[in-house]
Amino acid sequence: CEINFYYSKLTGYIPPEIGCLVNLTKLDLNNNQLTGCIPREIGNLINLKHLNLSMNKLSGSIPREIGNLKKLHQLQLNTNALSGSIPPEIGNLDCLYGLYLSENQLTGCIPDTIVNLTILRHLQLGHNQLSENISEEIQHFIKW
C-alpha cells in the first residue's frame, strides 16, 4: 500500500492518525506546504520502506519512534525546518541505504549509532548546525 501526494499543494499538518496505516510501505508527501511536527505515531508504520517528507515546512524534532521503522530503505526529511539532534534510534534502521537530513536546523553531534547502518550508501547532512566534532568511529565509517 502506498500514499503518493508529492507536489500536491497540500497544507496543514500530518495527523497522528497516520500511524493507523500499518500496512503502508511508501509514504511520499514531498514538496508540499506541510507544517507542524512529524507525529511520533509515524513509528507505528512498521512496514514502511520509503518515507519522503522532504521540501515541506515541517518543524520540531525528528521523533525517536522513527527507529521503529526497521524495514525502511530510504528516509528523506531534507529541506524542512527540523531542529534538535538526530535521534540515536536512527541506528536501528539497518535496512537503510539512503538518509537525507540536509537543509534543516539540526544541532548536536552525529550519533555514533549511525555506524550500525552498514548498507548505507547515501548520507546527506549538510546545511544544518551539526557539531564539527565527529567521533573517530564515525570518521572511519564515512571513509568507506
C-alpha positions in Angstrom: 0.0 0.0 0.0 1.4 3.4 -1.0 0.5 7.0 -0.5 1.9 9.4 -3.1 0.9 13.0 -2.7 4.1 14.7 -3.8 3.8 18.1 -5.5 0.2 18.2 -4.5 0.0 21.7 -2.8 -1.1 20.0 0.5 -1.2 22.3 3.5 -1.7 21.7 7.2 -0.1 19.1 9.4 0.4 15.4 9.3 -2.3 13.9 11.6 -1.3 11.4 14.3 -3.8 9.0 12.8 -1.3 8.4 10.0 0.1 5.8 12.5 -3.0 3.6 11.9 -1.9 2.8 8.4 0.3 -0.1 9.5 0.3 -1.8 6.1 1.8 1.2 4.3 5.1 0.6 2.5 5.6 4.0 1.0 4.6 7.5 2.2 5.7 10.3 -0.2 4.5 13.7 0.7 7.5 15.7 -0.6 7.3 19.2 -2.0 4.1 20.4 -0.3 3.4 23.0 2.3 3.0 20.8 5.3 3.7 22.4 8.7 4.0 21.3 12.3 5.8 18.3 13.8 6.3 14.8 12.4 3.9 12.8 14.6 5.6 10.2 16.8 2.9 7.8 15.6 4.8 7.6 12.4 6.8 4.9 14.3 3.8 2.6 14.0 4.3 2.2 10.3 6.5 -0.8 10.7 6.1 -2.0 7.1 7.3 1.3 5.6 10.2 1.1 3.2 10.2 4.6 1.8 9.4 7.8 3.8 9.7 11.1 1.9 8.6 14.2 3.8 11.2 16.5 2.1 10.7 20.0 0.9 7.9 21.0 3.3 7.8 23.3 6.3 8.0 20.7 9.0 9.4 21.8 12.3 10.2 20.3 15.7 12.5 17.3 16.3 12.8 14.0 14.5 10.7 11.7 16.6 12.7 8.9 18.3 10.0 6.5 17.2 11.4 6.7 13.7 13.8 4.0 14.9 10.9 1.5 14.9 10.8 1.5 11.1 13.2 -1.4 10.7 12.2 -2.1 7.1 12.9 1.4 5.9 15.2 1.7 2.9 15.1 5.4 2.3 14.4 8.3 4.8 14.1 11.7 3.2 13.4 14.6 5.7 15.6 17.2 3.9 14.7 20.8 3.2 12.4 21.5 6.2 12.8 23.4 9.4 13.5 20.4 11.7 15.5 21.1 14.8 17.1 19.3 17.7 19.5 16.5 17.5 19.5 13.4 15.2 18.0 10.7 17.4 20.3 7.8 18.2 17.5 5.5 17.3 18.3 6.2 13.6 21.0 3.5 14.1 18.2 0.9 14.4 17.4 1.2 10.7 19.7 -1.5 9.5 18.0 -1.8 6.1 18.5 1.9 5.4 20.6 2.8 2.3 19.6 6.5 1.9 19.5 9.0 4.7 18.7 12.6 3.7 18.6 15.2 6.5 20.2 18.2 4.8 18.9 21.7 4.8 17.2 21.7 8.2 18.2 23.3 11.6 19.6 20.2 13.2 22.1 20.6 16.0 24.3 18.5 18.2 26.5 15.6 17.2 26.0 12.9 14.6 25.0 9.9 16.8 27.6 7.2 17.0 24.8 4.7 16.3 25.0 5.8 12.6 27.8 3.2 12.2 25.2 0.5 12.6 23.8 1.4 9.1 26.1 -1.0 7.3 24.4 -0.8 3.9 24.0 3.0 3.9 25.1 4.4 0.6 23.7 7.9 0.6 24.2 10.2 3.6 23.3 13.9 3.3 23.6 16.0 6.5 24.8 19.3 5.0 23.3 22.8 5.7 22.5 22.1 9.3 24.1 23.3 12.5 25.6 20.0 13.5 28.7 19.8 15.6 32.0 19.7 13.8 33.3 17.3 16.4 32.9 13.9 14.6 33.9 10.9 16.6 36.8 8.7 15.3 34.4 5.8 14.8 32.1 7.9 12.5 35.1 9.3 10.6 36.2 5.7 9.8 32.7 4.8 8.9 32.3 7.7 6.4 35.6 6.8 4.6 34.2 3.6 3.1 
